[in-house]
């Protein structure tokens, strides 16, 4: 026996003859039910609750669009700024020339000497120096590999002296022997020294 057979025949017929609800009516009922879950709007009239739910949905949609736009704006400078693998401010005017050099280097730095810009590229046992503005040509190489070997073979060590008062361009460690080294900007150019023996040049390069 079905549930309808227990009802008054006239009422059962009326229930069967009710037309199906349209999509708009279903959406309105869903919105009203969602609004009813919010304690702050439970006392509002039914029509007001529906409109409040629609307004909230619109606000969320607009807020999401604004967030996406903001994210796009934030990411745009980073995307536009990546022209090579060079770090920022290191030979930007010579980016095309330096792209391959930078890819083979462990680190790079830039300095200004007598109003001229230079780019320094660090690799294992040497520092390559280039003009950082056109013509972007090589100035020379600071090769300190032999100095590392000589220190390893030393019988005694000289008195230590730090580089705290010097113009340090970059401090780094030699990967093989773990010696701490520095590149200094001097009056005539640049110099490589041990960080604990800052009074002794390992190799120097005069900058034009």
VOBA-1610 file (N, C-alpha, C; in pm, whole numbers, padded with zeros to 5 digits, always signed):
BEGIN
Unk+00085-00120+00000Unk+00000+00000+00000Unk+00088+00124+00000Unk+00061+00223-00090Unk+00141+00345-00099Unk+00090+00448-00002Unk+00171+00553+00020Unk+00131+00662+00109Unk+00009+00736+00057Unk-00003+00749-00078Unk-00115+00823-00135Unk-00249+00754-00109Unk-00248+00620-00099Unk-00373+00548-00077Unk-00430+00572+00061Unk-00348+00622+00154Unk-00396+00653+00288Unk-00454+00794+00296Unk-00431+00877+00192Unk-00480+01014+00191Unk-00620+01020+00131Unk-00684+01132+00153Unk-00814+01158+00088Unk-00793+01155-00062Unk-00875+01086-00138Unk-00856+01077-00283Unk-00844+01212-00350Unk-00921+01311-00306Unk-00914+01444-00369Unk-00779+01508-00344Unk-00725+01489-00223Unk-00595+01547-00190Unk-00483+01477-00267Unk-00494+01344-00279Unk-00394+01269-00355Unk-00392+01314-00499Unk-00509+01338-00557Unk-00517+01384-00696Unk-00454+01521-00710Unk-00481+01608-00613Unk-00426+01744-00619Unk-00273+01740-00613Unk-00218+01649-00533Unk-00072+01639-00524Unk-00011+01591-00654Unk-00081+01496-00719Unk-00030+01444-00846Unk-00035+01548-00956Unk-00132+01642-00946Unk-00150+01741-01053Unk-00063+01865-01036Unk+00020+01872-00929Unk+00107+01990-00910Unk+00216+01988-01016Unk+00231+02096-01094Unk+00335+02098-01199Unk+00474+02104-01136Unk+00578+02049-01205Unk+00716+02054-01151Unk+00766+02199-01142Unk+00848+02223-01041Unk+00902+02359-01020Unk+01005+02392-01128Unk+01005+02517-01173Unk+01103+02562-01270Unk+01239+02587-01207Unk+01342+02608-01292Unk+01479+02627-01242Unk+01490+02753-01157Unk+01421+02860-01198Unk+01429+02986-01123Unk+01372+02971-00983Unk+01258+02896-00974Unk+01195+02878-00844Unk+01284+02793-00753Unk+01346+02687-00811Unk+01436+02605-00730Unk+01553+02686-00678Unk+01611+02771-00765Unk+01725+02855-00723Unk+01684+02949-00610Unk+01563+03004-00620Unk+01516+03097-00518Unk+01502+03025-00384Unk+01449+02902-00387Unk+01434+02826-00263Unk+01569+02790-00202Unk+01665+02755-00288Unk+01800+02722-00239Unk+01864+02843-00173Unk+01851+02961-00239Unk+01908+03084-00183Unk+01844+03117-00051Unk+01712+03098-00042Unk+01642+03128+00083Unk+01689+03034+00194Unk+01712+02907+00160Unk+01757+02811+00261Unk+01896+02844+00311Unk+01985+02886+00219Unk+02121+02924+00259Unk+02119+03047+00348Unk+02034+03144+00313Unk+02024+03265+00394Unk+01970+03234+00532Unk+01881+03136+00540Unk+01819+03101+00668Unk+01921+03045+00767Unk+02031+02986+00711Unk+02135+02931+00798Unk+02214+03039+00870Unk+02212+03161+00820Unk+02287+03271+00881Unk+02204+03332+00992Unk+02251+03326+01117Unk+02170+03378+01229Unk+02136+03525+01217Unk+02225+03602+01149Unk+02203+03746+01143Unk+02087+03785+01052Unk+02039+03691+00970Unk+01930+03726+00878Unk+01806+03641+00899Unk+01799+03566+01007Unk+01685+03477+01027Unk+01555+03554+01048Unk+01562+03677+01098Unk+01439+03753+01123Unk+01396+03837+01004Unk+01477+03837+00898Unk+01443+03919+00782Unk+01331+03852+00703Unk+01246+03929+00638Unk+01141+03872+00552Unk+01202+03783+00445Unk+01124+03686+00396Unk+01174+03591+00298Unk+01235+03656+00176Unk+01168+03757+00121Unk+01219+03823+00000Unk+01352+03891+00028Unk+01364+03955+00147Unk+01486+04024+00182Unk+01600+03926+00199Unk+01571+03808+00258Unk+01675+03708+00276Unk+01730+03661+00142Unk+01642+03640+00047Unk+01687+03596-00086Unk+01776+03702-00150Unk+01733+03829-00143Unk+01812+03937-00202Unk+01946+03951-00133Unk+01947+03931+00002Unk+02073+03939+00076Unk+02170+03831+00031Unk+02117+03708+00011Unk+02202+03599-00035Unk+02259+03627-00173Unk+02177+03681-00262Unk+02224+03713-00398Unk+02331+03821-00392Unk+02309+03924-00307Unk+02407+04032-00295Unk+02539+03980-00241Unk+02532+03890-00143Unk+02655+03834-00086Unk+02732+03754-00190Unk+02657+03674-00270Unk+02723+03596-00375Unk+02791+03687-00476Unk+02722+03798-00511Unk+02781+03892-00606Unk+02906+03956-00548Unk+02902+03989-00417Unk+03019+04050-00354Unk+03137+03955-00353Unk+03111+03825-00325Unk+03217+03727-00326Unk+03278+03715-00465Unk+03190+03713-00568Unk+03238+03700-00705Unk+03325+03819-00744Unk+03277+03942-00710Unk+03354+04062-00743Unk+03485+04066-00667Unk+03480+04024-00539Unk+03602+04022-00459Unk+03703+03926-00516Unk+03657+03809-00561Unk+03748+03713-00622Unk+03810+03767-00748Unk+03730+03836-00830Unk+03783+03895-00952Unk+03887+04000-00921Unk+03860+04081-00817Unk+03956+04184-00778Unk+04086+04122-00730Unk+04076+04010-00654Unk+04195+03943-00604Unk+04278+03888-00719Unk+04211+03826-00817Unk+04283+03774-00934Unk+04353+03888-01007Unk+04284+04001-01024Unk+04346+04114-01093Unk+04467+04163-01017Unk+04456+04168-00883Unk+04567+04213-00803Unk+04684+04117-00815Unk+04656+03986-00814Unk+04761+03888-00830Unk+04831+03904-00964Unk+04753+03931-01069Unk+04812+03951-01201Unk+04905+04071-01200Unk+04861+04180-01133Unk+04943+04300-01130Unk+05072+04276-01052Unk+05065+04199-00943Unk+05183+04173-00863Unk+05283+04087-00939Unk+05232+03988-01014Unk+05321+03897-01082Unk+05382+03957-01208Unk+05317+04060-01263Unk+05362+04114-01391Unk+05504+04169-01387Unk+05542+04250-01284Unk+05679+04300-01284Unk+05782+04189-01277Unk+05755+04081-01200Unk+05850+03971-01189Unk+05867+03903-01324Unk+05754+03883-01396Unk+05763+03817-01525Unk+05836+03905-01626Unk+05807+04035-01625Unk+05870+04124-01721Unk+06016+04148-01689Unk+06054+04134-01560Unk+06190+04164-01519Unk+06288+04052-01548Unk+06238+03929-01571Unk+06327+03816-01593Unk+06364+03811-01740Unk+06478+03874-01774Unk+06523+03872-01912Unk+06638+03775-01932Unk+06716+03750-01824Unk+06823+03650-01829Unk+06832+03587-01692Unk+06933+03502-01674Unk+06955+03442-01543Unk+07040+03532-01454Unk+07075+03651-01501Unk+07155+03742-01421Unk+07078+03793-01300Unk+07144+03809-01185Unk+07078+03874-01072Unk+07047+04019-01106Unk+06953+04084-01037Unk+06921+04225-01063Unk+07043+04314-01048Unk+07050+04418-01128Unk+07153+04522-01122Unk+07292+04474-01162Unk+07305+04357-01220Unk+07435+04310-01265Unk+07441+04311-01417Unk+07490+04419-01471Unk+07509+04428-01615Unk+07381+04421-01695Unk+07279+04496-01654Unk+07149+04489-01723Unk+07161+04531-01869Unk+07247+04629-01898Unk+07262+04676-02036Unk+07335+04575-02124Unk+07401+04478-02061Unk+07474+04376-02137Unk+07412+04238-02116Unk+07283+04235-02090Unk+07217+04110-02053Unk+07236+04001-02158Unk+07221+04035-02284Unk+07236+03934-02389Unk+07377+03878-02393Unk+07475+03965-02379Unk+07615+03922-02382Unk+07649+03836-02262Unk+07592+03871-02146Unk+07626+03803-02021Unk+07542+03679-01992Unk+07441+03651-02070Unk+07350+03541-02037Unk+07423+03407-02027Unk+07510+03377-02122Unk+07582+03250-02119Unk+07686+03249-02007Unk+07754+03361-01987Unk+07854+03371-01880Unk+07789+03350-01745Unk+07674+03411-01726Unk+07604+03399-01598Unk+07562+03256-01571Unk+07522+03185-01675Unk+07479+03047-01659Unk+07592+02956-01614Unk+07716+02994-01643Unk+07831+02913-01605Unk+07895+02962-01476Unk+07840+03066-01415Unk+07898+03125-01294Unk+07822+03082-01170Unk+07892+03085-01055Unk+07830+03052-00929Unk+07763+03174-00866Unk+07812+03293-00903Unk+07761+03417-00843Unk+07806+03532-00931Unk+07738+03646-00918Unk+07780+03766-00991Unk+07754+03889-00905Unk+07835+03991-00926Unk+07822+04118-00855Unk+07854+04231-00952Unk+07815+04352-00915Unk+07849+04469-00996Unk+07912+04575-00907Unk+08006+04650-00964Unk+08070+04760-00892Unk+08082+04879-00986Unk+08103+04995-00926Unk+08131+05116-01004Unk+08270+05164-00966Unk+08354+05182-01067Unk+08492+05227-01043Unk+08519+05345-01135Unk+08547+05461-01073Unk+08571+05585-01149Unk+08459+05610-01250Unk+08337+05602-01200Unk+08215+05628-01277Unk+08191+05529-01391Unk+08258+05417-01388Unk+08235+05312-01487Unk+08185+05187-01416Unk+08089+05120-01480Unk+08029+05001-01418Unk+08097+04874-01470Unk+08119+04781-01376Unk+08181+04654-01409Unk+08099+04539-01349Unk+08099+04427-01419Unk+08030+04307-01372Unk+08132+04200-01340Unk+08118+04139-01222Unk+08209+04035-01177Unk+08136+03902-01174Unk+08194+03800-01237Unk+08134+03668-01242Unk+08227+03568-01173Unk+08174+03505-01069Unk+08254+03414-00986Unk+08237+03270-01034Unk+08349+03204-01055Unk+08348+03062-01086Unk+08456+02994-01003Unk+08468+02867-01015Unk+08561+02791-00932Unk+08706+02832-00960Unk+08768+02900-00862Unk+08909+02937-00873Unk+08937+03065-00948Unk+08834+03139-00989Unk+08859+03260-01067Unk+08739+03354-01062Unk+08766+03481-01091Unk+08661+03582-01104Unk+08683+03654-01237Unk+08585+03648-01325Unk+08592+03714-01455Unk+08531+03854-01445Unk+08598+03952-01503Unk+08554+04092-01492Unk+08524+04146-01632Unk+08406+04207-01645Unk+08362+04264-01773Unk+08312+04407-01751Unk+08318+04485-01857Unk+08247+04613-01855Unk+08097+04584-01851Unk+08026+04655-01764Unk+07883+04628-01748Unk+07797+04715-01838Unk+07860+04794-01923Unk+07790+04876-02022Unk+07855+04850-02158Unk+07782+04872-02267Unk+07842+04847-02399Unk+07977+04919-02409Unk+08081+04850-02446Unk+08084+04733-02534Unk+08076+04597-02465Unk+08059+04591-02336Unk+08040+04465-02263Unk+08157+04368-02278Unk+08277+04421-02294Unk+08394+04337-02321Unk+08465+04296-02191Unk+08547+04193-02202Unk+08623+04142-02087Unk+08734+04239-02049Unk+08751+04258-01919Unk+08860+04342-01868Unk+08975+04255-01820Unk+08944+04137-01768Unk+09047+04046-01720Unk+08989+03942-01628Unk+09076+03853-01578Unk+09036+03746-01488Unk+09126+03742-01366Unk+09065+03729-01250Unk+09138+03712-01124Unk+09146+03562-01096Unk+09261+03501-01124Unk+09279+03357-01106Unk+09355+03332-00975Unk+09285+03276-00877Unk+09346+03257-00745Unk+09364+03108-00710Unk+09348+03020-00805Unk+09356+02876-00779Unk+09492+02836-00723Unk+09601+02891-00778Unk+09736+02856-00730Unk+09758+02901-00586Unk+09696+03013-00547Unk+09711+03061-00410Unk+09645+02967-00311Unk+09533+02908-00351Unk+09467+02809-00265Unk+09556+02687-00245Unk+09620+02643-00353Unk+09708+02528-00345Unk+09828+02558-00256Unk+09883+02679-00270Unk+09998+02717-00189Unk+09963+02720-00041Unk+09846+02769-00007Unk+09807+02773+00135Unk+09789+02633+00191Unk+09735+02544+00112Unk+09717+02406+00158Unk+09850+02342+00193Unk+09957+02379+00121Unk+10089+02319+00142Unk+10175+02396+00242Unk+10121+02499+00306Unk+10198+02579+00402Unk+10233+02497+00526Unk+10354+02522+00578Unk+10395+02457+00703Unk+10346+02538+00822Unk+10347+02670+00812Unk+10300+02758+00919Unk+10205+02861+00862Unk+10124+02920+00949Unk+10026+03021+00906Unk+10068+03158+00958Unk+10054+03260+00875Unk+10085+03397+00921Unk+09979+03449+01017Unk+10007+03564+01076Unk+09912+03626+01168Unk+09784+03663+01095Unk+09671+03637+01159Unk+09543+03666+01097Unk+09511+03815+01102Unk+09446+03862+00996Unk+09396+03999+00992Unk+09267+04000+00911Unk+09159+04052+00972Unk+09028+04049+00906Unk+09015+04164+00806Unk+08906+04157+00730Unk+08879+04259+00626Unk+08766+04353+00667Unk+08744+04368+00796Unk+08629+04445+00843Unk+08629+04589+00793Unk+08747+04649+00781Unk+08754+04790+00743Unk+08770+04811+00593Unk+08768+04704+00518Unk+08790+04712+00373Unk+08656+04719+00298Unk+08665+04759+00171Unk+08547+04766+00084Unk+08523+04630+00021Unk+08450+04544+00093Unk+08428+04406+00047Unk+08314+04403-00055Unk+08344+04354-00173Unk+08242+04338-00277Unk+08164+04209-00256Unk+08235+04103-00221Unk+08169+03973-00202Unk+08259+03882-00120Unk+08201+03808-00027Unk+08275+03709+00051Unk+08217+03572+00018Unk+08306+03474+00002Unk+08261+03342-00041Unk+08358+03237+00009Unk+08320+03111-00002Unk+08404+02999+00039Unk+08449+02919-00081Unk+08575+02879-00078Unk+08626+02788-00179Unk+08567+02650-00154Unk+08508+02590-00256Unk+08436+02464-00240Unk+08528+02348-00203Unk+08651+02346-00256Unk+08741+02233-00235Unk+08808+02235-00098Unk+08858+02352-00059Unk+08935+02361+00065Unk+08863+02436+00177Unk+08746+02490+00145Unk+08663+02561+00243Unk+08733+02682+00303Unk+08819+02746+00225Unk+08879+02871+00268Unk+08781+02984+00243Unk+08775+03079+00335Unk+08690+03196+00316Unk+08770+03303+00245Unk+08716+03353+00134Unk+08784+03454+00054Unk+08696+03577+00038Unk+08759+03686+00000Unk+08686+03810-00027Unk+08738+03872-00155Unk+08650+03944-00224Unk+08691+04032-00333Unk+08675+04174-00282Unk+08783+04250-00287Unk+08782+04387-00238Unk+08786+04486-00353Unk+08717+04597-00335Unk+08727+04709-00428Unk+08835+04802-00373Unk+08942+04816-00448Unk+09055+04896-00402Unk+09062+05027-00481Unk+09161+05106-00446Unk+09176+05236-00514Unk+09205+05219-00662Unk+09279+05113-00697Unk+09318+05092-00837Unk+09230+04992-00912Unk+09154+04912-00838Unk+09072+04812-00906Unk+09011+04715-00807Unk+09040+04587-00826Unk+08985+04485-00737Unk+09094+04385-00700Unk+09074+04317-00587Unk+09172+04225-00534Unk+09101+04107-00468Unk+09162+03988-00480Unk+09115+03870-00409Unk+09210+03841-00294Unk+09153+03819-00173Unk+09235+03789-00055Unk+09164+03685+00031Unk+09241+03621+00118Unk+09180+03537+00220Unk+09113+03627+00322Unk+08997+03586+00371Unk+08924+03669+00466Unk+08999+03687+00597Unk+09084+03592+00632Unk+09161+03602+00756Unk+09304+03651+00734Unk+09336+03688+00608Unk+09469+03742+00576Unk+09451+03862+00483Unk+09377+03959+00532Unk+09334+04067+00444Unk+09445+04165+00407Unk+09563+04147+00463Unk+09674+04236+00430Unk+09757+04183+00314Unk+09720+04066+00259Unk+09798+04005+00152Unk+09709+03982+00030Unk+09751+04040-00085Unk+09679+04018-00211Unk+09714+03880-00266Unk+09612+03806-00305Unk+09636+03683-00378Unk+09652+03713-00526Unk+09566+03798-00577Unk+09574+03842-00716Unk+09498+03974-00727Unk+09546+04065-00811Unk+09481+04195-00829Unk+09456+04221-00976Unk+09364+04313-01000Unk+09333+04354-01137Unk+09306+04503-01137Unk+09385+04577-01215Unk+09362+04721-01227Unk+09246+04746-01324Unk+09156+04834-01286Unk+09043+04866-01371Unk+09068+04996-01444Unk+09043+05000-01575Unk+09067+05122-01654Unk+08969+05232-01618
//
